[in-house]
């Protein structure tokens, strides 16, 4: 018998001063048995940073041809493709061909640094690609916020993210390794 995904519920209240986006989202997050809670929280962070009415979680790990999050327009074209980890160049090219913008979040510390150093010059050729790194200590801090039913407040100002609930707040400073030039 296969192990089933763990379902997390999150009420995410976003105050994004950088984009003038203020909204509350009720999220249902399916955490695949092979997915860590760290990775799941990076998905939540990615959602918060790029939140919109049409941004949604996908099948993610369960589907090879889908990102972790995407935003589609009214005619089902992919506007935004968000993936996590050290994505291979071949997959990045495929993603860029299917969407208007691709964002990759890395969060694996030294592994991410090695991946970036190895591929930086190649990735800089892709005008629709952004790469954002989250430091391991900040990913670990996000674990303190995890529960099956979360109420999270997220404030984003000048590129810094404050994520918290009740009496606990953490600060996250995403590192922009590559910014799309579209």
C-alpha positions as MATLAB code, in Angstrom:
seq = 'XXXXXXXXXXXXXXXXXXXXXXXXXXXXXXXXXXXXXXXXXXXXXXXXXXXXXXXXXXXXXXXXXXXXXXXXXXXXXXXXXXXXXXXXXXXXXXXXXXXXXXXXXXXXXXXXXXXXXXXXXXXXXXXXXXXXXXXXXXXXXXXXXXXXXXXXXXXXXXXXXXXXXXXXXXXXXXXXXXXXXX';
ca = [
       0.000    0.000    0.000;
       1.402    3.374   -1.041;
       1.957    6.095    1.514;
      -0.458    8.987    0.975;
       0.431   12.656    0.887;
       0.038   14.672    4.065;
      -2.409   17.533    3.725;
      -1.612   20.894    5.326;
      -4.022   23.818    5.491;
      -2.732   27.366    5.648;
      -4.419   30.701    5.883;
      -1.788   33.006    4.419;
      -2.321   36.716    4.962;
      -0.034   38.665    2.631;
       0.945   42.319    2.875;
       3.358   42.836   -0.005;
       4.393   46.484    0.179;
       6.768   46.043   -2.773;
       3.952   45.045   -5.157;
       1.001   46.711   -3.380;
      -0.619   43.295   -3.008;
      -2.728   42.754    0.116;
      -4.751   39.576    0.216;
      -5.604   36.524    2.259;
      -5.310   33.057    0.704;
      -6.701   29.786    2.016;
      -4.208   27.165    0.854;
      -4.441   23.399    0.782;
      -0.929   22.034    0.507;
      -0.341   18.426   -0.384;
       3.027   17.273    0.949;
       4.214   14.244   -1.039;
       5.683   11.429    1.115;
       9.131   12.068   -0.376;
       8.910   15.836    0.198;
      10.444   17.399    3.288;
       8.678   20.033    5.345;
      11.551   22.388    4.425;
      10.717   22.049    0.745;
       7.025   22.503    1.456;
       7.712   25.740    3.336;
       9.874   27.029    0.463;
       6.820   26.415   -1.757;
       4.711   28.482    0.645;
       7.354   31.234    0.605;
       7.413   31.201   -3.213;
       3.633   31.479   -3.209;
       3.782   34.466   -0.854;
       6.408   36.261   -2.944;
       4.480   35.873   -6.224;
       0.908   35.608   -4.951;
      -1.951   36.491   -7.231;
      -5.531   35.381   -7.719;
      -4.423   32.924  -10.407;
      -1.228   31.497   -8.864;
      -1.743   27.887   -7.810;
       0.055   24.808   -6.585;
       0.384   21.994   -9.124;
       0.949   18.261   -8.794;
       4.640   19.157   -8.343;
       6.665   16.071   -7.455;
       3.917   13.843   -8.853;
       4.218   15.269  -12.384;
       7.482   15.549  -14.317;
       6.158   18.185  -16.708;
       4.753   20.615  -14.129;
       6.429   23.109  -11.797;
       5.590   23.438   -8.100;
       3.507   26.561   -8.781;
       2.166   28.220  -11.857;
       0.061   31.141  -12.902;
      -2.130   30.703  -15.952;
      -4.097   33.337  -17.832;
      -7.713   33.064  -18.979;
      -6.772   31.181  -22.148;
      -4.733   28.618  -20.161;
      -1.302   29.958  -21.162;
       1.366   29.712  -18.477;
       2.405   33.190  -17.401;
       4.655   32.162  -14.501;
       6.431   28.857  -13.843;
       8.002   28.382  -10.388;
      10.272   25.397   -9.696;
      12.362   24.404   -6.685;
      15.828   22.896   -6.395;
      18.762   22.508   -8.730;
      16.906   22.253  -12.023;
      18.794   20.858  -15.005;
      19.401   23.148  -17.979;
      17.367   20.892  -20.278;
      14.313   21.259  -18.017;
      14.828   25.020  -17.737;
      14.827   25.361  -21.541;
      11.643   23.298  -21.735;
      10.012   25.439  -19.027;
      11.038   28.658  -20.777;
       9.438   27.381  -23.966;
       6.133   26.745  -22.193;
       5.843   29.931  -20.127;
       6.441   33.653  -20.209;
       8.663   33.668  -17.110;
      10.469   31.003  -15.057;
      11.592   31.376  -11.453;
      13.714   28.812   -9.654;
      14.038   28.767   -5.875;
      17.117   27.029   -4.491;
      17.473   26.232   -0.809;
      20.091   23.504   -0.386;
      23.045   25.563    0.850;
      26.367   24.385   -0.560;
      24.683   22.142   -3.162;
      22.852   25.197   -4.494;
      26.076   27.233   -4.561;
      27.897   24.529   -6.542;
      24.965   24.213   -8.982;
      24.904   27.999   -9.488;
      28.686   28.302   -9.994;
      28.634   25.448  -12.501;
      25.715   26.856  -14.536;
      25.740   30.618  -13.975;
      27.178   31.650  -17.337;
      24.733   29.410  -19.206;
      21.713   30.573  -17.183;
      22.533   34.256  -17.684;
      21.694   33.798  -21.379;
      18.022   33.152  -20.553;
      16.189   36.509  -20.444;
      12.971   35.091  -18.913;
      14.732   33.272  -16.032;
      15.093   34.347  -12.401;
      16.926   32.377   -9.723;
      16.361   33.026   -6.032;
      18.341   31.406   -3.220;
      17.046   30.925    0.318;
      19.761   30.363    2.912;
      19.616   27.075    4.860;
      19.296   28.762    8.268;
      16.262   30.687    7.021;
      14.700   27.495    5.630;
      15.310   25.816    8.990;
      13.676   28.758   10.778;
      10.541   28.299    8.653;
      10.155   24.814   10.153;
       9.238   26.392   13.486;
       6.051   27.684   11.821;
       4.862   24.308   10.485;
       1.650   22.756   11.705;
      -1.147   20.873    9.961;
      -3.389   23.952   10.262;
      -1.353   27.134    9.928;
      -2.338   30.777   10.086;
       0.584   32.742    8.704;
       1.104   36.453    8.333;
       3.540   37.504    5.638;
       4.858   41.022    5.200;
       7.177   41.821    2.311;
       9.006   45.136    2.184;
      12.159   46.111    0.300;
      12.804   42.482   -0.591;
      12.717   41.240    3.013;
      10.036   38.777    4.090;
       8.658   38.576    7.611;
       6.742   35.348    8.072;
       5.077   34.419   11.305;
       2.129   33.356   13.358;
       0.832   34.302   16.804;
       3.892   35.410   18.783;
       6.652   34.160   16.478;
       8.073   35.928   13.423;
      11.085   35.072   11.298;
      12.936   37.186    8.769;
      13.878   35.841    5.353;
      16.126   37.663    2.905;
      15.909   35.954   -0.487;
      19.128   36.263   -2.501;
      18.467   37.205   -6.114;
      21.105   35.297   -8.082;
      19.551   36.065  -11.473;
      16.754   38.450  -12.393;
      14.717   38.105  -15.580;
      15.246   40.930  -18.052;
      11.943   40.732  -19.884;
];
